Amino acid sequence: MQEDQQRRENSQPQVDTQTLVAIANIHVIDQGIRDIAKEFRFTVEEVQEFYDRCGEMGRTRTRFQKMREELSSRFMDDDQK
């Protein structure tokens, strides 16, 4: 009976700490990308593409913040001019 339990435990896939950390980091990055896209009203795909090229969340946020500011200043509604 104890051998059966050991066999079942050994057959369960084991996830090491590095894998768990990697998965957590991916989740944090994905959440950061979604937050930037939502905050500055761009698509997740646009933000993801830029992040994939530069690999820096801070730089990605700054880029899309500046892009939103530029678009807002150039294309103000008539009643805002």
C-alpha positions in Angstrom: 0.0 0.0 0.0 2.8 2.4 0.9 4.6 1.4 -2.4 1.4 2.3 -4.4 1.3 5.8 -2.8 5.0 6.3 -3.5 4.5 5.3 -7.2 1.6 7.7 -7.5 3.6 10.6 -6.0 6.6 9.8 -8.3 4.3 9.7 -11.3 3.0 13.2 -10.6 4.8 15.9 -12.7 7.2 17.9 -10.5 7.6 21.6 -11.2 10.9 23.0 -10.0 11.3 26.5 -8.4 12.9 28.0 -11.5 9.9 27.0 -13.6 7.4 28.5 -11.1 9.4 31.8 -11.0 9.5 31.9 -14.8 5.7 31.4 -15.0 5.1 34.1 -12.4 7.4 36.5 -14.4 5.5 35.8 -17.6 2.2 36.6 -15.8 3.6 39.9 -14.4 4.9 40.9 -17.9 1.6 40.0 -19.5 -0.3 42.0 -16.9 2.0 45.0 -17.3 1.4 44.9 -21.1 -2.3 44.7 -20.6 -2.2 47.6 -18.1 -0.2 49.8 -20.5 -2.6 49.0 -23.4 -5.6 49.9 -21.3 -4.2 53.0 -19.7 -3.0 54.6 -23.0 -5.7 53.1 -25.2 -3.6 51.0 -27.6 -4.1 47.4 -28.5 -2.4 44.7 -26.5 -0.8 43.5 -29.7 0.8 46.9 -30.3 2.2 47.1 -26.8 3.4 43.5 -26.9 5.2 44.0 -30.2 7.2 47.0 -28.8 7.9 45.2 -25.5 9.2 42.2 -27.4 11.6 44.4 -29.3 13.0 46.4 -26.4 12.4 44.0 -23.4 11.9 46.9 -20.9 8.6 47.6 -19.3 9.5 51.1 -18.2 10.6 52.1 -21.7 7.4 50.5 -23.1 5.2 52.5 -20.7 7.0 55.8 -21.5 6.8 55.2 -25.3 3.0 54.6 -25.2 2.4 57.5 -22.8 4.3 59.8 -25.1 2.4 58.4 -28.2 -0.9 59.0 -26.5 0.1 62.6 -25.5 1.2 63.3 -29.1 -2.0 62.0 -30.5 -4.1 63.9 -28.0 -2.3 67.2 -28.8 -2.5 66.8 -32.6 -6.1 65.6 -32.8 -7.9 67.5 -30.2 -11.7 67.9 -30.6 -12.8 71.2 -32.0 -14.3 72.2 -28.7 -11.0 71.7 -26.9 -9.0 74.0 -29.1 
